[in-house]
C-alpha cells in the first residue's frame, strides 16, 4: 500500500484540505466542544466518519488506497485545529453574537480564539432558539400557509389574531395530525 508521504504534493495538499473541512464539520456537529475529547479519539472519528465523505470531491479520492501514519494524521488534525483557532471573527459574526447577548440579557465575554468564540455562539444560539424564538411573531408566509391549510382541512377561517411561532407550529401539528 502506498504511503501518504510518497504521494505527490498536490494530492497531499488536497488531503490536508479535506482534513480541515472534516474537522470543521465535526466541530459544527459537536457544538465546537473540544475539551472532552482526546486527539486520538478525534482523529479516529474524523478518519472513520468524516474524511471518507469527501473522497469523491478531492483529487486524493482518485489515487486509490494509501496509508497515513497515525502520528502524521494526528499532526494534520492538530494543525487544522490550530489554524481554525487563529481564524478571525468576522464583523457579521460579532454583530450576530452581540444581538444574541442583548436579546438574552447576557454580558459579552472576550474569547481566547475562534473555536472558543464559535462554542459560545452555538450555546447562545441554542438558548435563543429555545427561550425567545418560539415567542417571536410568526412570519407573513407562515400565517398565510397555516390559514390556507386550516381552511382546506376544516372548511372554516382561522381566528384572525397575532400568532407567535410556537402557536403556528402547534397549528401545523394539529392540521397534520387531525
FENJO-V94695 format. One record per pair of residues at least 24 apart in sequence whose C-alpha atoms are under 6 Angstrom apart, sorted by the first residue. I is the first residue (numbers start at 0). J is the second residue. Records with the same first field share a line. If there is no record, write none. Layout:
I = J ; J
This chain:
0 = 65
1 = 65
2 = 65 ; 66
3 = 66 ; 67
10 = 59
19 = 79
21 = 49 ; 50
30 = 118
31 = 118
84 = 112 ; 113 ; 114
86 = 113
133 = 164 ; 165
134 = 163 ; 164
135 = 163 ; 164
136 = 163 ; 164
137 = 162 ; 163 ; 164
